[in-house]
Amino acid sequence: MTGTTANPHSGAVKFSMLIAGAVFALMMVIGLIMRAAQGNLIEIEAAFFYQLLSTHGAGMVGTAGLSGAAILWYFVGRYVPLSANMYWAFISLFLLGVVFILVSIFVGQYGGAWTFLFPLPAMSGGAWEPWAAALFILGYTSIGVGFLLYYLAIGYPIIKHYGGLARALGWHVGFGGADPDDAPPPTIVAASVVTIFNVLGIVVGAAVLVASLVHLLVPGFAVDALLAKNMIFFFGHVFINAAIYMAVVAVYEIVPEYTGRPWKTSRVFVLAWTSILLFVMAVYPHHLLQDMVMPPWALVMGQIVSYLSGIPLLAVTAYSLCVFLYGSKLRWDLGISLLVLAVAGWSVGTVPAVIDGMISVNKVMHNTQWVPGHFHIYLLLGEVAMSFGFMAWLVRGSEASQASMSILDRMAFGAYLAGAAGFTLMFLVSGASSIPRRWAVHLPEWFLQAQIATAFAVLVVLSVLVFVIKYAARLGRA
């Protein structure tokens, strides 16, 4: 199956992206409510704030994973045969997990945040019952099993079609000196890398989820808290990075349609993605730099890898995109505009991440709003923008030969760019001012930053509503 063949998974992917777009919009509304509450513009109970925080975190991370998975499935389906039944099993388990999580939060009042840090789910202080925490964990488990099926459904056909995992990774080109024309497409290399590291991440996450569930049912069952924290952050960091690395294949596949220049797998491309495989799994200790009981070598590794992890992105994807765009005379529409913005935003997001990864800075900044600042750049201006760019391209239909941006598209794109940039910048400004993260109630001297962020959040929500409504309308016409 080649990249020019009609995609048999178009309907399932379009449905998935409709769900993802709607949930993205809903999670952004929740984020708007929380920032408005922190700015004293509205009043909500602290317990409810933490329920919203748990919903927002789990919802955004999960939906980023869903949209990235849908994008990867669509484009891998151009090259190898994939099982539609396996994809629908993945979607069913994902939605079942979502139901469990929502019931645990809004019926059981669970508010332990999306990271379920052990042993917090079992130590609510009366804020929620053990069954609510157990249901939250079961929701994650259902989603994790769904993703394992998904990667099985992608990984096996790739290995079978390309004659082994090493060849699918392009190692015969990267390390063996083979002709780059014999390399698999960039999408297959990316899919192979993501499959490896996210399967490992999900398996580690599943192990600590099961341990937490047993602890809820049998309180005497003990787990080393530091080990559990390492496993949780390994899982969480790998999973959210996988969402971005799955979505970036939209850039590799769609940009050449606009520029007329194929995105080929080079030796440098293979080496960059191989380094990503290692960096994604090794970089998570930069979230644990304040845990002084961690082995020093792990903290040093976390800092060093933080410095290096942005190089493959900047040296390959971002640089290559600039080369593709230079002199191409392409006609800009909403899809390509959002995809280019996504790569730019993702690249910019590495800067505050690397800064936070410095031990001397981390001591002061990690528990401030600097941290949500950097990962909101990754998401709002990175993965989410990629997802909306893919959605716009997916339904552009007959406009493909005469790409252009309508006035509404220009307004929505401009509002999204300004809103997301301003919203994330206020997180960074707040973090630099030592304003803590995850606090439901803010001091009066912190209100202004939250109020300005709320105004920018309104722009983001309005623009996203335009993206989603326009996508749904075109699906309806189709």
C-alpha positions as semicolon CSV with decimal commas, in nm:
position;residue;x (nm);y (nm);z (nm)
1;M;0,000;0,000;0,000
2;T;0,155;0,329;-0,104
3;G;0,106;0,686;0,005
4;T;-0,108;0,757;-0,300
5;T;-0,367;0,486;-0,230
6;A;-0,704;0,588;-0,085
7;N;-0,693;0,539;0,290
8;P;-0,933;0,268;0,415
9;H;-0,922;0,406;0,771
10;S;-1,041;0,756;0,686
11;G;-1,386;0,717;0,846
12;A;-1,257;0,582;1,178
13;V;-0,987;0,847;1,198
14;K;-1,229;1,128;1,116
15;F;-1,457;1,007;1,395
16;S;-1,164;0,991;1,638
17;M;-1,054;1,343;1,550
18;L;-1,409;1,473;1,601
19;I;-1,405;1,328;1,953
20;A;-1,056;1,466;2,014
21;G;-1,146;1,814;1,890
22;A;-1,458;1,832;2,105
23;V;-1,274;1,710;2,417
24;F;-0,986;1,950;2,354
25;A;-1,238;2,234;2,348
26;L;-1,405;2,111;2,668
27;M;-1,073;2,071;2,851
28;M;-0,976;2,423;2,746
29;V;-1,299;2,557;2,893
30;I;-1,210;2,382;3,218
31;G;-0,863;2,538;3,204
32;L;-1,026;2,878;3,151
33;I;-1,245;2,825;3,457
34;M;-0,946;2,736;3,674
35;R;-0,745;3,039;3,566
36;A;-1,047;3,264;3,620
37;A;-1,083;3,120;3,970
38;Q;-0,716;3,181;4,045
39;G;-0,760;3,538;3,924
40;N;-1,056;3,593;4,159
41;L;-1,286;3,651;3,861
42;I;-1,515;3,367;3,969
43;E;-1,543;3,167;4,288
44;I;-1,539;2,788;4,310
45;E;-1,473;2,554;4,603
46;A;-1,115;2,438;4,644
47;A;-1,220;2,071;4,636
48;F;-1,402;2,126;4,307
49;F;-1,095;2,307;4,169
50;Y;-0,884;1,997;4,226
51;Q;-1,148;1,780;4,063
52;L;-1,133;2,011;3,760
53;L;-0,753;1,998;3,773
54;S;-0,763;1,618;3,767
55;T;-1,011;1,622;3,478
56;H;-0,810;1,877;3,282
57;G;-0,479;1,695;3,325
58;A;-0,608;1,347;3,249
59;G;-0,832;1,478;2,971
60;M;-0,568;1,679;2,787
61;V;-0,298;1,411;2,813
62;G;-0,540;1,136;2,712
63;T;-0,686;1,333;2,423
64;A;-0,338;1,427;2,301
65;G;-0,263;1,055;2,299
66;L;-0,587;0,980;2,112
67;S;-0,533;1,245;1,845
68;G;-0,169;1,145;1,799
69;A;-0,272;0,780;1,769
70;A;-0,538;0,864;1,508
71;I;-0,289;1,065;1,301
72;L;-0,027;0,790;1,315
73;W;-0,284;0,522;1,228
74;Y;-0,404;0,720;0,925
75;F;-0,059;0,761;0,776
76;V;0,085;0,420;0,867
77;G;-0,224;0,282;0,691
78;R;-0,082;0,426;0,368
79;Y;0,209;0,182;0,379
80;V;0,098;-0,137;0,557
81;P;-0,240;-0,309;0,603
82;L;-0,395;-0,238;0,944
83;S;-0,685;-0,405;1,124
84;A;-0,993;-0,186;1,154
85;N;-1,127;-0,416;1,428
86;M;-0,816;-0,358;1,640
87;Y;-0,855;0,016;1,600
88;W;-1,218;0,006;1,713
89;A;-1,117;-0,214;2,009
90;F;-0,864;0,056;2,101
91;I;-1,127;0,329;2,073
92;S;-1,376;0,125;2,280
93;L;-1,128;0,066;2,563
94;F;-1,024;0,430;2,551
95;L;-1,383;0,553;2,583
96;L;-1,454;0,301;2,860
97;G;-1,157;0,440;3,050
98;V;-1,286;0,793;3,000
99;V;-1,621;0,697;3,152
100;F;-1,449;0,542;3,454
101;I;-1,237;0,853;3,507
102;L;-1,531;1,094;3,477
103;V;-1,742;0,891;3,722
104;S;-1,455;0,873;3,969
105;I;-1,412;1,252;3,958
106;F;-1,763;1,393;3,931
107;V;-1,947;1,123;4,125
108;G;-1,673;0,996;4,356
109;Q;-1,510;1,345;4,389
110;Y;-1,160;1,215;4,318
111;G;-0,912;1,505;4,304
112;G;-0,565;1,352;4,320
113;A;-0,444;1,496;3,985
114;W;-0,365;1,306;3,667
115;T;-0,032;1,173;3,797
116;F;-0,201;0,960;4,073
117;L;0,117;0,998;4,282
118;F;0,151;0,704;4,522
119;P;0,016;0,680;4,792
120;L;-0,206;0,988;4,746
121;P;-0,503;0,800;4,591
122;A;-0,539;0,607;4,919
123;M;-0,479;0,910;5,145
124;S;-0,757;1,151;5,055
125;G;-0,823;1,280;5,406
126;G;-1,192;1,214;5,346
127;A;-1,206;1,411;5,019
128;W;-1,299;1,097;4,824
129;E;-1,374;0,731;4,893
130;P;-1,130;0,451;4,804
131;W;-1,366;0,326;4,533
132;A;-1,333;0,659;4,348
133;A;-0,953;0,630;4,341
134;A;-0,981;0,265;4,234
135;L;-1,215;0,359;3,948
136;F;-0,978;0,636;3,838
137;I;-0,693;0,384;3,827
138;L;-0,909;0,132;3,641
139;G;-0,988;0,404;3,388
140;Y;-0,617;0,456;3,324
141;T;-0,569;0,080;3,304
142;S;-0,842;0,048;3,040
143;I;-0,683;0,323;2,831
144;G;-0,341;0,163;2,871
145;V;-0,465;-0,178;2,754
146;G;-0,626;-0,006;2,458
147;F;-0,296;0,155;2,363
148;L;-0,110;-0,174;2,397
149;L;-0,355;-0,330;2,149
150;Y;-0,306;-0,028;1,924
151;Y;0,073;-0,067;1,918
152;L;0,041;-0,440;1,860
153;A;-0,185;-0,363;1,563
154;I;0,072;-0,118;1,422
155;G;0,398;-0,286;1,522
156;Y;0,332;-0,638;1,390
157;P;0,236;-0,534;1,033
158;I;0,534;-0,297;1,016
159;I;0,779;-0,566;1,126
160;K;0,625;-0,817;0,887
161;H;0,619;-0,580;0,590
162;Y;0,969;-0,435;0,633
163;G;1,145;-0,756;0,733
164;G;1,222;-0,689;1,097
165;L;1,224;-0,413;1,354
166;A;1,580;-0,299;1,277
167;R;1,495;-0,240;0,912
168;A;1,173;-0,062;1,004
169;L;1,387;0,168;1,221
170;G;1,612;0,228;0,922
171;W;1,922;0,102;1,102
172;H;2,057;-0,059;0,784
173;V;2,079;0,297;0,649
174;G;2,175;0,475;0,970
175;F;2,441;0,230;1,086
176;G;2,493;-0,013;0,799
177;G;2,565;0,233;0,520
178;A;2,283;0,109;0,295
179;D;2,145;0,331;0,021
180;P;1,891;0,580;0,167
181;D;1,658;0,492;-0,121
182;D;1,623;0,153;0,050
183;A;1,506;0,315;0,376
184;P;1,147;0,297;0,501
185;P;0,943;0,619;0,484
186;P;0,979;0,871;0,771
187;T;0,634;0,773;0,902
188;I;0,740;0,411;0,944
189;V;1,063;0,506;1,121
190;A;0,869;0,734;1,358
191;A;0,599;0,473;1,418
192;S;0,859;0,208;1,502
193;V;1,040;0,433;1,749
194;V;0,719;0,545;1,921
195;T;0,592;0,187;1,943
196;I;0,906;0,077;2,127
197;F;0,927;0,351;2,387
198;N;0,556;0,392;2,452
199;V;0,497;0,018;2,496
200;L;0,773;0,022;2,757
201;G;0,625;0,332;2,920
202;I;0,273;0,188;2,932
203;V;0,393;-0,146;3,074
204;V;0,579;0,037;3,352
205;G;0,270;0,252;3,411
206;A;0,048;-0,054;3,423
207;A;0,272;-0,213;3,687
208;V;0,250;0,087;3,920
209;L;-0,124;0,121;3,851
210;V;-0,180;-0,239;3,958
211;A;0,036;-0,184;4,268
212;S;-0,167;0,127;4,357
213;L;-0,492;-0,062;4,306
214;V;-0,379;-0,347;4,531
215;H;-0,276;-0,090;4,794
216;L;-0,627;0,056;4,782
217;L;-0,785;-0,286;4,829
218;V;-0,526;-0,418;5,076
219;P;-0,383;-0,119;5,270
220;G;-0,114;-0,337;5,425
221;F;0,041;-0,393;5,083
222;A;0,343;-0,159;5,070
223;V;0,523;-0,012;4,771
224;D;0,843;0,188;4,785
225;A;0,724;0,546;4,731
226;L;1,038;0,660;4,547
227;L;1,027;0,361;4,312
228;A;0,658;0,426;4,247
229;K;0,727;0,793;4,174
230;N;1,000;0,700;3,926
231;M;0,767;0,457;3,752
232;I;0,482;0,709;3,740
233;F;0,694;0,987;3,596
234;F;0,863;0,752;3,350
235;F;0,519;0,646;3,227
236;G;0,373;0,998;3,221
237;H;0,670;1,164;3,055
238;V;0,702;0,892;2,790
239;F;0,328;0,893;2,716
240;I;0,290;1,267;2,660
241;N;0,604;1,273;2,445
242;A;0,467;0,983;2,243
243;A;0,156;1,189;2,169
244;I;0,371;1,460;2,010
245;Y;0,597;1,217;1,824
246;M;0,294;1,035;1,681
247;A;0,134;1,359;1,564
248;V;0,451;1,489;1,394
249;V;0,410;1,236;1,113
250;A;0,135;1,468;0,985
251;V;0,414;1,715;0,907
252;Y;0,617;1,450;0,723
253;E;0,318;1,342;0,514
254;I;0,122;1,662;0,453
255;V;0,390;1,928;0,399
256;P;0,523;1,753;0,085
257;E;0,174;1,775;-0,065
258;Y;0,196;2,153;-0,041
259;T;0,559;2,195;-0,146
260;G;0,586;1,918;-0,406
261;R;0,907;1,800;-0,239
262;P;0,911;1,447;-0,088
263;W;1,026;1,410;0,273
264;K;1,282;1,130;0,248
265;T;1,449;0,916;0,512
266;S;1,815;1,010;0,528
267;R;2,093;0,869;0,744
268;V;2,074;1,177;0,967
269;F;1,697;1,129;1,001
270;V;1,745;0,768;1,116
271;L;2,015;0,864;1,367
272;A;1,800;1,148;1,503
273;W;1,502;0,921;1,562
274;T;1,725;0,656;1,720
275;S;1,853;0,918;1,962
276;I;1,492;1,017;2,036
277;L;1,426;0,654;2,132
278;L;1,697;0,679;2,398
279;F;1,638;1,038;2,512
280;V;1,264;1,004;2,569
281;M;1,321;0,718;2,811
282;A;1,624;0,869;2,986
283;V;1,516;1,230;3,035
284;Y;1,234;1,188;3,290
285;P;1,459;1,227;3,604
286;H;1,458;1,604;3,544
287;H;1,115;1,588;3,710
288;L;1,276;1,437;4,019
289;L;1,563;1,680;4,074
290;Q;1,407;1,794;4,404
291;D;1,403;1,438;4,537
292;M;1,735;1,442;4,720
293;V;1,712;1,070;4,793
294;M;1,744;0,996;4,422
295;P;2,079;0,851;4,314
296;P;2,301;1,144;4,206
297;W;2,389;0,976;3,875
298;A;2,019;0,969;3,780
299;L;1,977;1,341;3,851
300;V;2,290;1,428;3,654
301;M;2,167;1,211;3,367
302;G;1,831;1,388;3,375
303;Q;2,002;1,725;3,346
304;I;2,243;1,628;3,068
305;V;1,978;1,451;2,860
306;S;1,752;1,756;2,902
307;Y;2,021;1,958;2,725
308;L;2,047;1,706;2,442
309;S;1,685;1,603;2,391
310;G;1,589;1,906;2,183
311;I;1,871;1,860;1,931
312;P;1,708;1,584;1,718
313;L;1,390;1,790;1,687
314;L;1,566;2,115;1,600
315;A;1,831;1,957;1,376
316;V;1,597;1,735;1,173
317;T;1,228;1,822;1,180
318;A;1,244;2,199;1,234
319;Y;1,545;2,255;1,006
320;S;1,406;2,026;0,736
321;L;1,072;2,203;0,748
322;C;1,245;2,538;0,689
323;V;1,427;2,388;0,390
324;F;1,100;2,251;0,253
325;L;0,923;2,585;0,287
326;Y;1,203;2,803;0,151
327;G;1,128;2,898;-0,207
328;S;0,837;2,655;-0,237
329;K;0,580;2,928;-0,316
330;L;0,307;2,724;-0,152
331;R;-0,040;2,869;-0,097
332;W;-0,119;2,884;0,272
333;D;-0,440;2,742;0,412
334;L;-0,547;2,664;0,768
335;G;-0,401;2,313;0,767
336;I;-0,045;2,399;0,662
337;S;-0,047;2,713;0,880
338;L;-0,128;2,513;1,193
339;L;0,126;2,243;1,110
340;V;0,406;2,495;1,064
341;L;0,298;2,672;1,384
342;A;0,310;2,337;1,565
343;V;0,672;2,268;1,471
344;A;0,768;2,624;1,565
345;G;0,584;2,602;1,897
346;W;0,732;2,263;1,975
347;S;1,080;2,399;1,906
348;V;1,025;2,707;2,124
349;G;0,888;2,487;2,403
350;T;1,223;2,312;2,437
351;V;1,384;2,630;2,572
352;P;1,191;2,665;2,904
353;A;1,205;2,286;2,939
354;V;1,585;2,285;2,920
355;I;1,602;2,578;3,161
356;D;1,386;2,390;3,412
357;G;1,607;2,085;3,363
358;M;1,904;2,269;3,517
359;I;1,946;2,158;3,877
360;S;2,025;2,508;4,008
361;V;1,714;2,651;3,840
362;N;1,494;2,352;3,919
363;K;1,542;2,399;4,295
364;V;1,362;2,732;4,270
365;M;1,132;2,695;3,970
366;H;0,999;2,340;3,951
367;N;0,703;2,382;4,185
368;T;0,605;2,712;4,022
369;Q;0,392;2,789;3,717
370;W;0,704;2,775;3,501
371;V;0,645;2,402;3,459
372;P;0,286;2,423;3,326
373;G;0,421;2,707;3,111
374;H;0,664;2,485;2,924
375;F;0,432;2,189;2,880
376;H;0,143;2,411;2,771
377;I;0,372;2,542;2,496
378;Y;0,439;2,181;2,391
379;L;0,068;2,108;2,386
380;L;-0,113;2,426;2,278
381;L;0,149;2,540;2,028
382;G;0,272;2,189;1,948
383;E;0,066;1,870;1,958
384;V;-0,278;2,032;1,969
385;A;-0,190;2,264;1,681
386;M;-0,069;1,958;1,483
387;S;-0,400;1,787;1,554
388;F;-0,610;2,081;1,439
389;G;-0,387;2,122;1,133
390;F;-0,443;1,756;1,046
391;M;-0,818;1,799;1,098
392;A;-0,828;2,100;0,866
393;W;-0,634;1,910;0,600
394;L;-0,847;1,597;0,642
395;V;-1,171;1,772;0,537
396;R;-1,046;2,032;0,290
397;G;-1,177;1,820;0,001
398;S;-1,202;2,001;-0,332
399;E;-1,009;2,298;-0,192
400;A;-0,688;2,095;-0,222
401;S;-0,603;2,241;-0,563
402;Q;-0,670;2,600;-0,462
403;A;-0,554;2,625;-0,102
404;S;-0,630;2,955;0,064
405;M;-0,738;3,098;0,396
406;S;-1,080;3,255;0,434
407;I;-1,129;3,560;0,652
408;L;-1,272;3,333;0,924
409;D;-0,967;3,103;0,898
410;R;-0,730;3,397;0,931
411;M;-0,915;3,535;1,231
412;A;-0,931;3,195;1,403
413;F;-0,564;3,121;1,334
414;G;-0,455;3,465;1,454
415;A;-0,667;3,435;1,769
416;Y;-0,527;3,089;1,841
417;L;-0,167;3,203;1,795
418;A;-0,209;3,518;2,004
419;G;-0,415;3,345;2,271
420;A;-0,188;3,041;2,309
421;A;0,130;3,251;2,306
422;G;-0,008;3,495;2,563
423;F;-0,158;3,224;2,782
424;T;0,165;3,023;2,800
425;L;0,378;3,335;2,844
426;M;0,178;3,430;3,154
427;F;0,259;3,088;3,303
428;L;0,629;3,154;3,245
429;V;0,606;3,508;3,387
430;S;0,420;3,373;3,689
431;G;0,679;3,098;3,737
432;A;0,962;3,350;3,718
433;S;0,778;3,542;3,992
434;S;0,767;3,223;4,207
435;I;0,389;3,185;4,188
436;P;0,319;2,820;4,281
437;R;0,142;2,574;4,056
438;R;-0,160;2,361;4,150
439;W;-0,292;2,609;4,408
440;A;-0,668;2,658;4,404
441;V;-0,656;2,988;4,595
442;H;-0,413;3,264;4,499
443;L;-0,294;3,564;4,694
444;P;-0,420;3,907;4,580
445;E;-0,077;4,000;4,442
446;W;-0,102;3,702;4,204
447;F;-0,447;3,789;4,066
448;L;-0,330;4,007;3,776
449;Q;-0,123;3,735;3,607
450;A;-0,414;3,490;3,626
451;Q;-0,658;3,752;3,498
452;I;-0,442;3,831;3,196
453;A;-0,404;3,458;3,130
454;T;-0,782;3,420;3,147
455;A;-0,828;3,682;2,874
456;F;-0,583;3,498;2,649
457;A;-0,759;3,168;2,730
458;V;-1,085;3,315;2,598
459;L;-0,915;3,377;2,262
460;V;-0,792;3,017;2,253
461;V;-1,134;2,873;2,333
462;L;-1,312;3,086;2,073
463;S;-1,064;2,993;1,800
464;V;-1,082;2,623;1,887
465;L;-1,460;2,634;1,870
466;V;-1,424;2,767;1,516
467;F;-1,183;2,485;1,425
468;V;-1,409;2,214;1,568
469;I;-1,740;2,350;1,435
470;K;-1,593;2,399;1,089
471;Y;-1,451;2,045;1,094
472;A;-1,784;1,898;1,208
473;A;-1,975;2,095;0,944
474;R;-1,752;1,968;0,664
475;L;-1,785;1,612;0,794
476;G;-2,160;1,655;0,785
477;R;-2,153;1,775;0,424
478;A;-1,928;1,486;0,327
